[in-house]
Amino acid sequence: MTEETTFSELARLCEELASTRKRTEKASLIAAFLKSLREEEVAPATFLIVGSIFSEVDPRTLEISYATVSRIMDRVGQTTLFPKALTILGVYESFSEIAAASGKGSRRRKESLLEGMFSQATDVEAKWLVKNLFGEMQHGVNEGVMMDGIAKAAGVEVASVRRANMARGNLGEVARIALTSGVAGLERVTIQLFRPVKPMLAEMAEDIPQVLSEHGGRTALEYKFDGARVQIHKRGGEVRIFSRRLTDVTGSLPEVVELARSRIRADEALVEGEVVAVGEGEKPLPFQDLMRRFRRVHEVDATMREIPVRLYLFDIMYLDGKPLVDVPNEERWRLLASLCDGDLLAERMVTDDASAAEAFLKRSIDAGHEGLMAKALSSDYTPGVRGKKWFKIKPADRLDLVIVGADWGYGRRTGWLSDYYLAARDEQTGRFEVVGKTFKGLTDEEFVRITERLRGIKIRETEHTVYVRPEIVVEIAYSEIQKSPTYRSGFALRFARIARFRDDKRPEDADTLQRMRVLYEKQFEHKARFSGL
């Protein structure tokens, strides 16, 4: 039996990953490292390299502040120790124990575990421990790059790794299976009821003609709702509901549970839809009202009466023991429609007529919805992957960005963090780069709430600014993307305002700098470029 792999070896790998921008080189470095590990080290190492620590379906969190880490590191200081070396398994076990600590004395227990790790760590190890603690690896290895590395290490197609990860929702476990059992093992990983599935994603379309062209002249259009995407797992009378972030929200939606039990005519099914908060005349309420339902864990009955919801189903991924992800969209829709009445289905039309599609888009907007989804009739369901099989069509200029810092307000906003640094994700480096600031769009009540949330995820602070972990996603309305000499990203947003908080989205779901570059260039199809200084 080989000795346990030290954490310093993983730290050195991360240093190498940070030194190259080439995706293929990153994948090769990861592959070589994974192949050198013992079987039980593969899953922990996978998470520690990506910086997620726990899988998407694992609800555990560390709940460690930057101030706590700074205090512990100062306390450890320059103390010279000759301890046993940190190992990958040891570090992962310590993180697990930190996450498990709760109740009286938990803070002291967490700090003791942290101090134990930092007292054993070299400077380089301490650097990557901190990056893991706050999920800011900044070495350009996201989930996609990691899947490339796993595929290379196991000698399998990356599509096999992606499909298994879709079904399992645990990239570390998928890595272990790939390296020990190869493609045969990955093929045995399939959708299971009550294990959430990563949702299929869509590209943004500029207009309807683009969609028709990409989909071969004919497409399926559905209303794009201003709600929360959910997947409903049902076996007999047992029903569980998961959000797009793979969080169990069953307890917040008792009426949806009852709908699934009584009106989805299947013994076993995994269906997907959108939950929309509705007001007078069944008109949609703002997204923020719906999020109050999802956050409420007490007095659910009262909130249910205050904020009723409506369910719109649009896809099915599993039926009576059979996964349906490889079945074309057109057939999946037919199966879904056979299981429930039309009032539970999303409004849908199949067309090859751009004028009819434009009229359908107007109907969606007039009904209070966001726009349309366009789905290729032949498309399979590719969870976790963004592509041109599905498109979003929205008339407004919007971006999903992440808050990475905020300035303290002044005047009537004194005491609030109220000028927010907005960042897009750089696909090359994994960093979140600032593309603008705004204080517009929020009510006084929202200023108070967001101030509390931001202080809870603070990583450092100056006299005027609080810098935070990139966790909170906001939808930003803007009038134009401009070149910026101020921000490292090279871009800035004109007249940016917060349209809503996207608590249903993860930071990895935010828009990228690469997409912003495309949108910036797109502006010049109808504008002239300035040719002066």
Stockholm file with secondary structure:
# STOCKHOLM 1.0

chainA/1-533         MTEETTFSELARLCEELASTRKRTEKASLIAAFLKSLREEEVAPATFLIVGSIFSEVDPRTLEISYATVSRIMDRVGQTTLFPKALTILGVYESFSEIAAASGKGSRRRKESLLEGMFSQATDVEAKWLVKNLFGEMQHGVNEGVMMDGIAKAAGVEVASVRRANMARGNLGEVARIALTSGVAGLERVTIQLFRPVKPMLAEMAEDIPQVLSEHGGRTALEYKFDGARVQIHKRGGEVRIFSRRLTDVTGSLPEVVELARSRIRADEALVEGEVVAVGEGEKPLPFQDLMRRFRRVHEVDATMREIPVRLYLFDIMYLDGKPLVDVPNEERWRLLASLCDGDLLAERMVTDDASAAEAFLKRSIDAGHEGLMAKALSSDYTPGVRGKKWFKIKPADRLDLVIVGADWGYGRRTGWLSDYYLAARDEQTGRFEVVGKTFKGLTDEEFVRITERLRGIKIRETEHTVYVRPEIVVEIAYSEIQKSPTYRSGFALRFARIARFRDDKRPEDADTLQRMRVLYEKQFEHKARFSGL
#=GR chainA/1-533 SS CCCCCBHHHHHHHHHHHHTCCCHHHHHHHHHHHHHTSCHHHHHHHHHHHHTCCSCTTCCCCCCCCHHHHHHHHHHHTTCCCCCCCCBHHHHHHHHHHHHHCCSTTHHHHHHHHHHHHHHHCCHHHHHHHHHHHHTCCCSSCCHHHHHHHHHHHHTSCHHHHHHHHHHHCCHHHHHHHHHHHHHHHHHTCCCCTTSCCCCBEEEECSCHHHHHHHTTTCEEEEEECSSEEEEEEEETTEEEEEETTSCBCGGGCHHHHHHHHHHSCCSEEEEEEEEEEBCGGGCBCCHHHHHHHHHCCSSHHHHHHHSCEEEEEEEEEEETTEECTTSCHHHHHHHHHHHSCGGGBCCEEEESCHHHHHHHHHHHHHTTCCEEEEECTTCCCCBTCEEEEEEEECSSCEEEEEEEEEEEBCGGGBTSEEEEEEEEECTTTCCEEEEEEECTTCCHHHHHHHHHHHHHTEEEECSSEEEECSCCEEEEECSEEEECSSSTTSEEEETCEEEEECTTSCGGGSCBHHHHHHHHHHGGGSSCCCCCC
#=GC SS_cons         CCCCCBHHHHHHHHHHHHTCCCHHHHHHHHHHHHHTSCHHHHHHHHHHHHTCCSCTTCCCCCCCCHHHHHHHHHHHTTCCCCCCCCBHHHHHHHHHHHHHCCSTTHHHHHHHHHHHHHHHCCHHHHHHHHHHHHTCCCSSCCHHHHHHHHHHHHTSCHHHHHHHHHHHCCHHHHHHHHHHHHHHHHHTCCCCTTSCCCCBEEEECSCHHHHHHHTTTCEEEEEECSSEEEEEEEETTEEEEEETTSCBCGGGCHHHHHHHHHHSCCSEEEEEEEEEEBCGGGCBCCHHHHHHHHHCCSSHHHHHHHSCEEEEEEEEEEETTEECTTSCHHHHHHHHHHHSCGGGBCCEEEESCHHHHHHHHHHHHHTTCCEEEEECTTCCCCBTCEEEEEEEECSSCEEEEEEEEEEEBCGGGBTSEEEEEEEEECTTTCCEEEEEEECTTCCHHHHHHHHHHHHHTEEEECSSEEEECSCCEEEEECSEEEECSSSTTSEEEETCEEEEECTTSCGGGSCBHHHHHHHHHHGGGSSCCCCCC
//
